[in-house]
C-alpha cells in the first residue's frame, strides 16, 4: 500500500468483501428463495473483478515496476476477505468448517485473545520483512523524529477514538431500528466522501498553480506539522503521473476502478438493508464477531452483519408461535383507586388483543387472586364476601361500561355487565367475566378457612392451577387415550416454552406495549426464564419523592449493571413475566411450595417471595433480565410507618436470598452460563458494602461533627455512634409503632445534620482550595455519577431534583432502618395495607343500570336510564354448604365448555 496513492488505498479496501459476495451467491442459490440477492451477489463479484482489472491496467500503463506491489495488494485483499467466513458457516452443514465455527462460538473469548496475539506477531513479522527487503534502517522505523511523535500519537488516538465511536454508534443504530439510515447508509458513504474530499483538498491547495509545479513544491517541503498531513495526501496524488500530466484516459481508468470497487461493496452488503432486527436485539445476534476491524471499520461492520438464510422452512417457525400469557394479579386490601388501575390495565389488554384477532402472536387470559375474601356474619355464621370484593365488583362494572362504549352513534344502547355468579370452588369462590372483546377475566376469591392465604401461596395456587392442572392434565389424558408419546412430549415442550405468566400486584398500572416488550424478550431468547420492567412508584409526599429517586437510581445503575454483567437477582412480583418452562424446571415450583420451618425460612420464603423465586431460577441455570423500556407504575408507601414496615421485609429477605445464592455460587456458576465468578465477586463486594453501610454513614457523620464543631476526631466518632446505639437499645424495649415514631423524629434531626454536613464539606473545599479530600471526592463523585446517569435518561431527568432529599435521608435509610429491621426479625407480618379500607369516592356504590338509551334531538342530548342498586353477596341456598351458589346442569355444561376453550393449546 505505500506504493499506491491515497485514493487507491481507500478504495481497494472495499474489495475485502469479494469472498463474502461469492459465498452469498452460493447460499442464495441453495435456498432458491432470494433470487434478487443472488443477482446482486453475482454483480458484486463482477464489479470487484472489473475493478481489479482496471486497477492493474491503470498502474501498468504508468510503469512496469509495480507488478509485485499490485500482486501483493490483490492477494492481501483476498486473504483479508477470509476474515468473515464464519458468517457463512451454515453453508457447510455437517462439514469440517461448520464444526470449527461451532467450536469458535463456544470459546469466543479465548479465540479472540489468541487471534489478537497472532495478529500482533504476524504484523511484526511483515514489518520486519518489509524493512529488510526494502533495505531500510530500523532506526527510521523505531526512532521517528521528535517533531513527528506528536503527529503519530495524535493519529493513533484519532484512529482509536473514531473507530470505537463508529462501532458503538453503529450498534446503537441497529438496536434502535435505524438500520438503513443510521447504519448502512453512513457506512456506504464513507468511501465516496473520502474519495471526493481528497481531490478537493488537492485542488484547493494547488490553487492557480499547475499540477506539476505544485507537486514540485511539495517534493522540496521539509515542514513537519499537523498540516503537513494534508500535504502528504496531496503528495501521494502527485506521485502518479496521470494526475501531474492530466491524462484523461488514465484518470477514467482509475476512476472506473474506484467506482467498481465501491459499487461491488454496496451490492455485496445490500442484504443488510433487509435484515429483520428485533427490538432489544443483542449484539451477538446482530454481528458474527463481537470485535471490529479498526483498519477498515466501515467495510468490517457491514460484512460482519449476520447473513441469515433459511436452509429449511422449519427454521423460522419458532418465531410464529402464539404465546399464551396468563395475567395473574394478587389482591388483598387494595383501595378503590388501586383496583381501578389494575382493572383498567387488564381491559386495555383486552382491547389491544381481542380473543379473536388476525395477529395470532399472543393471547391473554386474566385472573385475580383475592386473599381473605370472606367474613363470617355474626349470628348466622354464614360466609359472605367482604367489602373489598364488593369494591372490586363495582370497579369492574364501571370499567366494563367505559370500555364497551365504542359505538359512536348517537342512538345506542349502553352495554351492560352480564349477570355475575359466584361459582363454588374448593378454595372459596370464583366470578367469571367476559370482557368486551371476548377475553375472560376470572376473580378467584380465597377463603382463608379453606386454603392458605398470603401472596406466596396465591402464587403457588395459580402456578399449580395453570401449569400443573391446566397444562399437564390434558397431555396425561391424551397419553391415556393412546396418542404417541414422542409427539406429545414435543407438543408439551413447545407449549411450556410458549406459555408465560405475568405476575402483577393489585395496584399495578401498565400499557400493552410494556407487556409486548417483555414478550419480545421471551421470544428472542429461550434461555430467559423471567424478565422485569422499569417500575415507577406513584403517590404524593416526601416519602414518595424519596422512593422515586431511589427506584430511579436502582434501575439506572444496579439493575442495569446486573443485567449486563450477569443476571438480575430480583424480578419484582408487581410486574414480571415468567416462562412456564422455567417455572416447571426441577427444584423451582416444588421448592417454591416449601413451608417455612426455620427462622431463616420465614425471611427468605415469605418476606421476599419474588426474590426467592428468582434465586431458584438462577440456581437452575435460567437467566433473569431487565427491560428498561417496559414501564409499569405501582403505588408506593406514602407514610413513614408503612415505608419502614415494607423495608423491614425487603432488607432481611434480600440479604438472605443473596447469601443463599453466594452459598451455592460454585454450583450456580457451572449451571448458569450468565453468572460468572467475577459476577459472584461483584455480588460479594456489593453485599459487604451493604453490611458496612451503617458504619460508613457513622464515619461520615463523625467527620461532619469534627469539622462543624471543631472537636476531637474520637469525640466526633462517639457522637456519631451514640444516637444509633441509643436507638438500638430502645428498639429492644419499645413496641414497633413507638420505634417507628422515634425513627421518624431522629430522621428529621439527621436530615438537618446531613444538610450541615454538605455545607461543611463545601466549606472545607473552599478553605483548602482543593477537592482532593476524602469527603470532597465522595461528594463530587456521587454528584457527578447521579447527574451523568440522569442526563443519559432525559425522560426521567426531573427526578434528579429529589436527589437532595435522598441524600439528607441517608442516615435514616442506612442506619436507623437496618437497626429497626434486624430488631424486628421476629415480625413476619406484611406491614402494608394491614388496616387499609376499601375507600372509594362518593357515591359509595355504583348503581347497576337495568336500561339505558341515549339520543340527540337538535342541540339537546337526551338520556333514559333505569337503575337498580345491587350488592354482591353470596346468598346461601339449598346447597350442602353455606358458602356458594351452585350452577344448574345447563350452566355447568356451558362453564365446562368455556374451561375447555380457555385451556386450548397454543397453535
N, C-alpha and C positions, 0 to 999 in steps of 0.2 A: 503493500500500500504506500510506502514512502515514495515509490517511483511514479505514482499517479497523481493527478490533480485532485483538489478537494471535491469538485463536483462528481467525479467518477467514484471517489471513495464513499461519498454519501449515497450515491445511487446503487452501487454494487452490493451494498448491504441488503437491498431488497430481494436479492437472488437467494438468500438463505432459506427461502420457502419453497425451493424447487422440488425437494423430496416430498415435502408435505403435500404439494399440489399433485404429485404422482400418486401418493397413497390415497388422497381424497378421491381421485378419479377411480382407483381400484375399488374403494369402499362403496362409492355411489353406483358403480356398475354391478357390484354384488347384490346390493339391496334392490335395484331396479325400481326405486320409488322416488328418486331425486334426479330426474333427467336434467333439469336446468343446472344443477350443481355439477353434474358430470361434464356438461359443456363448458362451464366456467373453469373447472379444474384443467380440462384439456387446453383451453385457450391460455390459461396461466402458464402452463408448461411451454406452449408455443411461443408466447411473448418473451419469456425468460431466455429461451434458446436464441430467439432472434436478437435479443439484447446482447447475448454473448457474442454472436456473430458480428454484429455491428461494432461491438467493443474491440474485438480482435482486428477488424478491418481498419477502424479508426486509428489505432496505435501503430499497426504495421505500415500504414501509409506515411506515418511520421518518421519511423525509424525501424530498422530490423533488429535492434539490440534489446528489444523489450519482450522477446519471446518467453524467457524464463519467468519474468515478473508476471506476464499475462497468464501463463500456465499455473503458477503458484496461486494467483488470485482466484482462478476458476476452481482449482482443486480445493482451496481453502473454503470457499463458499459452499461447495458440495459437502465437505466434511462437517461444517457447522450446521448444515441442514439436517444432519442426523440427530441433532440435539432434541428434536421434538418427535422422535419415532414412537415414544411411549403413548402419544396421543392417538395412535392408530394400532395399538396392540390388539384391539378386538378383532382385527382382520386375520390374525394368526391364531385362530381358535384351536386350542389344544396343542399348539406348537411350542417350540423351544423359546421363542421370543415372548409369547404370552406368559409362560412360566417365569421368565426373567422379570417381566413387567409386574407380575403379582408379587414376586419377592421384593422388588423395589418399593412397591406400595406398603408392604408390611414393615420395611426397615428404612423408611424415608429419611429420617433424621440422620442415621448413621451413613447412609449413602451420600447425603449432602455434604457431610463433614469430609468423607473420604474423597469425593469428587473435587471438593474445593482444594484439598491438599494436592491432588494430582494436577489440577489446573495450574496451580502456582508453580509446581515443578516443571510442567511442560512449557509454561510461559518463560521461565528462567532458562530452560534448555534452548528454546527457539531464539531467545535474545542472545544467548551466548554464541550460538551457531551463526547468527546474523553478524554479530560483531567480528567474529573470526573470519567469516567468508568475505566480508566487505573490507577487511584489512584496516579496521578502525582501532583506536586505542581505548582501552577500558576506562581510562581516566575521563574521557569525554562523555561516557555514559554514567559513571558512578559519581563524578565530581563536576556538576554543572557550574557555570559561572554564578558568582554571588548575586549579581543583579538579576539572574534568571530564576533563582529559587522562589521569590515571592510569586512570580507568574506561574511557576509549576505547581506550587501549593494551592494557589487560587484556582487554577484549572481543575485540580484534583477535588477540591472542596465543592466547586460548582457542579462537577460531574456527579459526585456522591449525593449532594442535596437534591439536585434536579431529578435524577433518576429515582430516588426514594420518593419524592413528591409525586412524580409521574405515576409510579406504581401504586401508591396509596390512593391517589385521586381516581385512577382508572378503576381500581377495585370498588371504591365507593360509588362511582357512577354506575357500575353494573348492578350493585345491590340496590340502588335507587331507581332501577328500571330505566336508566338513561343510557342504554347500551349503544344506540345508534348515534345520538347527538353528543353524549358525554364520553364515549369510549372509542367507538370505531372511527367516526369521522375525524376527531382530533389526531388520532394516531396515523390515519391515512394521509393527513395533510402535512405532517411534519416534514417529510422528504421534499414535497413540492415547494413548501415555503422556504426551506433552506436553500434549495436549488435556485429559487428565484432571488433570494436575498443576496447571495454571494455575488452573482453578476452585477446586481445593482450597486453593491459596495465597490466593486471593481470600477464601474463606470463613474461613480461619484468621485472616487479618489483620483481617477485618471484625469478628470476634468476636460480641458481643451487640448491636452497633450495627445499625441498619437500613442497607440498601444506599445509600440516598440520603444519609444523614448521613455515612457513611464516605467516599463519593465527594466530599462537600463538604470533608472534612478533607484529602483528597489534593489537591484543587484549590488549597488555600492552603498546602501544604507547600513549603518553599524549600530543604530539605536536599539536598545533592549528595554522596551517599555510595554505597558499593557496594550497600548495602541499598536505596538509592533505586531501583535497577533493578527489584527485586521490586515496589516501589510503582508503577513505571511500567507493569508488567504489569497491575496492578490498575486503573490509570488508563485504560488502553485499553479494559478491560472496562466501566468506569464511563461511558465516552464514549457507549455505546449505551443508549438509553432502556429497551430491553427488559430489561436487567439491573437498572437502577435501579427500574423500576416493576414488575418481576417479572411481565411479560406472558407468560403461559404459552404462548399460541398462537404468538407471535413466537419464543419460545425453542424451541418444537418445530420451527418452520420452519428456524431457524438450525442446530439440531442435526441436522435431516434433511439439510441441505446439506453439513454437515461429514461426516456418515456416508456420503453418496452419493459424495463425492469420494474418501474413503479406500477404500471398497469397490471403486470404479472402478479405483484404482491396483492393488489386490490382484488383481483379475480380469485387469487388463492385463499384470501381471508374473507371473502364476501359472505361466507356462511355465518360469520359472527353477527351479521345484521339480523339473522332469522333464528338465532338460538332462543329457546324459551327459558328465561330466567325467572325463577320463582321468588316470591317475596322472602326476604331474610335468607337468601341462598348463602351457603358457606363458601369461603374462598376455595377450599379444596375440591368443591363440586363445580366451581366455575373454571378453574385452571388445572392443568395437568400437574405442573410443577409449582411448588409453593414459593420458590425464589423468583428472581428475574435477572435478565442479562443486561447489565449496565452498558455494555459496549454498543448494543443495538436494542435499546429499550422499546422502541415503537414496534419493530418487527417481532421482537421476542414476546411482547404482550399479546399481539394479535395471534401469532402462531401457537402460543401457549393456551389459548382459549380452547376449552374442551370440545372436541369434534365428536358429536353424538350421531350415530347411525343405528337404525333399528334392524338388527340381523334377523329378528323373528318378531312376529306380531304379538307374541306373548309378552315381550319385554316391557311394553308400555302399558300393560293392562292394570298394573297396580295403582297407577295414579287416577284411574277412573272409578275406583271402588267407592261406593256410597258409605260415608262414615255415619254411624248411629251415635248420637250424643244424648246421654241421659242427664238432664239438668236436675240436680238434687240440692235443694235448699233446706237447711235445718233451721227451725224456729223454736222459740221458747216464749219469751216475754217481750216480743217486739211491739213497738208502738204503732199507731195508725200510719204515721208518716214513713216509718221504716218499712212496714209491709207494703205501702204504696210503691216504694222504689223497686222492690224485687218483683212485684206483680207486673208493674209496667214494663220492666225489662223482659219478663217472660212473654208478655203479649207482643212486644217488639219482635222477639224472635219468631213468634207465630206468624206475624205479618211478613217478616223477612223471608222465611221459607215455609210456605203453606204445606199442608200434609201432601197435597198433590201438586207438584211443580215440575217444570221441564229441566231444571238444573241437574237433578239426580246426583248432587255432590255430597249433601249432608241432610240428615233428617233428625228431628228433635222430639224428645219426649220429656214432659215437665212433671216434676214431683216435688212436693213439700212434705217434710217430715217434722211433725209438730210434737214436741215433747210436752208431757204433763198436760194433756188437752182436756182432762175431765176433772170434775169435782163431785163430791157426794152431797146430795140435797139433805139438809137437816130434816129430820123427822121421817121422811120416806125412805132414805137410804139409797135413792136412785142415783145413777151416774149420768150427769149432764155435761155437755161441753161448756168450757169456761168462757169468760168474756173475751179472751184473746182469739179463740176460734170464731166467735161471733164477729169480732172486728175483721178477721181475715175474710169471712164470707161477705161482709159489706164492701170491703175493698175490692174483691173480685167482681162483685156486682157492678160497682161504679166503673171500674176499668173496662169491663166487658161492654158496657153500653158506649163508652167512649170509642173503643176500637171497632165497634160494629157500625158506626155512623160513617161508612164510606160512600153511601149513596148521596150524591149532591143534588138530587131532585128536590123541588120544593114540596112535592107530595110524596111523603114517605112514612113508613111505619117504623117506629123506634124498635130496635131489636131488644128482645127480652132474654134474660138469662134463663136457660132451661131449668126445670124443676130440680132441686137439689135433694139428694137422698144420701143418708149416711149408711154405708154398706157395712155390715158386720164383718169383722176380721178377728183373728186370734189375738192380735196385739191391741185392739181397740176398735177403731172405725176408719172409714175411708170415704171421701167425697170425690166424685169424678166430674170434671167439666169438659165439655167440647168447646174449644176456643173458636173464635170467629172464622179462622182459616183452616179449621179441621184438625189441628193438633190437640192432644189430650193433656189436660192438667189434672193431676191427682194429688189430693191433700190427704196424707196419712196421719191420722190422729192417734197418737200413742197414749195408752193408759199405763201409768207407772205401776199400777197394781198387777198388770199382766206382763209387762216387758221392762227391761232395764231402760232407764232414761239417761240423759246427758248426751252431749254431742257425739262422743266417740261411738257410743252404742247405736245412735241413729245412723252413723256412717257404716258401722258393721251390718246393721239391718239392711240398708239398701245395697251394700256390696254383695251380700249373700242372696238377696232377693233378685237382683238383676243378673249377676254373674253366676251364682250357684244354681238358682232355681230357673230363671227365665232362659238363660243362655245354655247351660249344660243339660237341663232336663230334656229338651227336645231332641238333642243328639242321642241321649240314652234311649229315648223311646224309639227313635228311628233305627238305632242299632238292634234293639229288641225286635223290631219289625223285619229284620233280615237284610238291611242295607249294607253295602260294602264298607268294611271298617276303614280301609285306607282312604276312601273317598270322603267318609265322614270326618276323619282326622284332618284332612286338608281343608274342608269347609269350616271345621271348628277353629282351626288355627287362623284362617283368614278372617272369620268373624271376630275372634278375640282381638286381632290386630286392628280391625276397623270399628271397634266399639270403644267409646270413651265415656267417662263420667266427669261432668263438670260440677265440682264441689262449690257450693255457694253458701253464704250466710243469709240470714233473713232480712238484711238491710243493704244488700249489695245492689248497686246501680251500674249498668253496663250497656253498651251498644252491640248490635250484631257484628259489626266489624271487628270488635275486640275479640269476640269468640272465634271468628274466622281466622284471625291471626294465630291463635293458639292451635286451631285445627290444621292450618298450613304447616306449622312446625311438626305436628304429629305425622302428617302425610309425607313430609320430606325425609324425616329421619326415623327409621324404625327402631333405633336404639334408645329413643327418648321415651321414658316412662311417665314423665309428668312435666308440665310446663305451666308457669305462672305469669301473670301480667304485672303491670305497674299499678300499685294500689295507692289511691289518693284518699286521705282522711277528709271528712266533711264535718261541718259544725261551726260554731262560733265561740269566741272567747279565747283567753290566753293559753289555756291548756291545748286547744285545737291548733293554735298558731305554733306552739312548741312542737306538736306532733307532725304538723305539715312539713316543717324544716327537717325534723328527724327522719321522717319517711323519705323525703327527697334525697337527703344525704345517704341514707341507707341504700336506696335504689341506685343513685348515681355512682356510688363508689363500691360499697360492699357487695351488693348483689351482682353488679356488672363484673366486678373482679372475680367473684366465684364462678360466674358463667364462662368467663374467658379462660381462667387458669385451671378450672376443674369442673365442679358441678355446684349448683345451688343447693344449699343444705336444707332450706325450708321453702316449700311451695305452699303459701298460706291457704288455709281452708276456705277463705271468703271468696276466692276467685282463682281456681286452679283446675286444669284439665288433666285427667289421669287416663292412661291406656289400660284397657281391660286385661290385655296380655301381661302387663307388668304387675297389676294387682293380683292376678291369678297365679303368679310365679310362686315357687317354693318359698316358704317362710315369710310370706308377705301378708296375705289375708288371714291365714291361720294364726300367725304370730300376732297380728293386729287384734285378734279376739281374746288375747290373754287377759285374764282377770288379775288385778293387782293384788299381790300377796306380801310384798315387802315395801318398806318406806320409799325406796328409790323408784318403785313401780308407779306409785301414785304421782310422782313428779313427772316421770318420763311418759307414762301411758295416757294419763287423763288431763294433766295440766297443759300439755303441748302436743295434742294428738296429731296435728298436721306435720309437725317437725319429726315426730316419731315415725309416721308413715313414710316420709321421705328418707329417713335413715334406713328403714327396711329396704326400700327400693335401691338405694345406693349400695347397700351391702350385697344385694343380689346382682349387681352389675348394670343396673339401669341408670340412664342419665336423666338428671333433672335440670331443666333450662329456664331461662328468664327472657321474656319478650317485652322490651321497653315500650313498644308501640301499642300494646294492648292495655288500654286504660280501664280501670274499674274504680268505683267510688264506694266507700263504706263509712258509716258513722263512727266517729272517734269519741272516746270519753271526754265530756266537757267539764266534769267536776274533778277536783283534785283527788277525792276519795276513790272515785271509780277508776281513775287513771292508775293510782297506786295499787289497787286491787288487781287490775288487769296485768300490770307489770310484775306483781307478786307471783302470778302464774308463769308468765313468759320467761322471766330471768332464770329461775332454777331449772325449768324444763329445757331451755336452750343449753345450759351448761351440762345437764345430764345427758342429753342426746349427743352433744359434741364429744363428751368424754367416752360415750359408748362407741361412737364412730372411730375415735382415736384408739380405743382399746382393741378394736378389730381392724386396725389400719393395714397390717400385713396381708390379711386375707382380702380385704376390700380392694387394695391396690392390684392384687392378682386377678380379681374377678371383674373389676370396673376399669375399663381402659381409659375413662375420662378422669380418673383420680390417680395422681402420681405421688411419688414420695415427696417431691418439692411442695406439692399442694398440701400434703399432710403436715409438712413443716410449717407452711403458712398458717394452717389452722391452729397448730400448737402455739405459734407466736401470737396469733390473734386471741386465743383463749388465755394465754398468760397475761397479755395486755389487759384483758377484761378483769382478770382476777386482781391485777395490780392497779386497777383504775382508782379505787378509793385512796390508796397510798399516794398515787401520783397527784391527785387533787389536793390532798393534805399538804404535800410538799409545795405545791403552787400557792396554797393559802399561807403557808409559813413564810414564803418569800414576800408575799404581799404585806403581812404583818411586819416583817423586818424592815421593809422599805418605808411603809406609811408611818409607823410609829417609832422608827429608828431604834429598835431594840435588838437584843442579842439573838443570834440565829436559833439557839436552843430554846430560848423563851418563845420565839415565834413558832417553832415547831410544836411546843407544848400547847400553845394557844390554838393551833390548828387542829390538834388531835383531841383536845378536851371536849369540844361540843359533840363530836361524833361518839366519843366514849360515854358521855352522859346520856346521849340518845339511845345507845346500845343498852345501857343499864335500865333505862325507863321502859324500853320495849319488852323486857322480861318481866316487868312489874305491872304494866298497864294493859288495858284492853286494846283491841286492834283499832277501834274508832278513835280512841284517845291518842294512840301512836300516830295516826294519820294527821290528827289535828296539830300535834306538836311538830310533826314533819313539815306541815304547811307553814307554820309560824317560823320555823328555822329556815325553810326555803326562802322566805321573804327576807330574812336577815342576811342569808348567804347571797341573795341577789344584790343587795346593796354593797356587800363586801366584794363581790366579783366586779361590780362597777368600779369600786375603788381600786381593785387590782388592775383593771385595764388602764385606768388613768395613771396608776403608779408605774406600770410598765412603760407607758408612753412618756411619762416624766423622766424615767430612768434613761430612756433612749435619748431624750433631749439633753439631759445633763451630761451624759457621757459622750454625746455626739457620735454615737455608733449604735448599730443594731446587732453587732456581733456579741450578744449576750444570750445565755440560755433562754431567758424569758422573752427577749426581743425576737429571737429566731423562732420561738414557738408561736408567738402571737402573729408575726408576719407570715410565717409558713402556713399556719392554719387558715389565715385570711386569704392568702393567695390561692390555696387549694380550693376552698369553698367558692371563691369568686370565679376562678377559672372554670370550675365544673358547672357553675350556674350559667356562665356565658355560653358554654357548649350545649346547654339546654335552654334555648331562648324562650320557649313557650312557658317554662317554669321559672324563668329568671326572677320574677317578682318575689318568689319565696325567699330570696336572699335577705329580704327585709326582716324576716323572722329569725335570722341568724343571731342577731344580738340577744334576743330573748333566750334562744337556745344556749348561748354562751354563758349568760349570767345564771342559768339554771343548772349548770354542770354539777355543782356540789350536791344539789338535790337529787339529780339523776344518777350520779356516780358514787355518792357516799351514803346519803340517807336511804335511798330506795334499796340498795343491796342489803343494808342492815335490816330494814323492815321485811324484806323478802326472806332472808335467812332465819330471822327470829320466828317468822310465821310459816315455816315449812309444814307444820302440822295442820295448817288450814288448807283444805283441798276444795273449798267451795269455789264457784265460778268467779265470783267477785263483781260481775257486771249484770245489770238487769235483775238483781236479786229482789228488788221491790218495785220494779217498773210497772207502770199501769198502762193499760191499753187506751191511753188518752187519745181522743180523736176530736176533730173540730165539730162545732155545733152545726147542724143538729146532730144529736148523738147517734142517730141511726138513719140510714138512707132508705126511703120508702121503696117497696117493691112496686114497680109500675105494672098494673094489670092491662091498661090500654092507653096508647098514646098515638096521636096523629097530629101532624102539623101541616099547614098550608099557608100560602101567601095570597092576599087579596089587595090589589092596588099597592099601597105603601104600608099595609098592616101585615104583621106576622101573627097568625092565629094558631094556637096550640091547644089540643084537647088531651087531658091526661086524667086517668083514674088510678089512684094509688091504693096499696094495701100494705099496712105495716106487718112485717113478718119477722119473727125471731127464730133463729136457727137453734133448735134444741133437739136432743134425742128423746123422742116420745116413746115410752115403753108400750108395747102391745102384747098380744098373745104369743110371746116368744119364750123360749126356755130361760133366757137370761134377760135382765132388765137393762141391757146396755145398748142394743142396736135394734133398728128395724130390719127385717129380712125382706128379700125380694121374692115376688111370686115366681112361678115357673117360667112364664114368658120373659119376664125381665131378667131372670137369671141366665136364660139362654142367650139373650142379647148381650148381657155383660160378658159371658164366656167368649162369645164371638169377638167382642172388642179386645178382650185379653189376648186372644189368639192373633188378631191382626196386629196388635201393638208389639208382639214378640216375634214378628216375622224376621227372618234372617236378611241381612243386607245383601242385596243383589248386586 
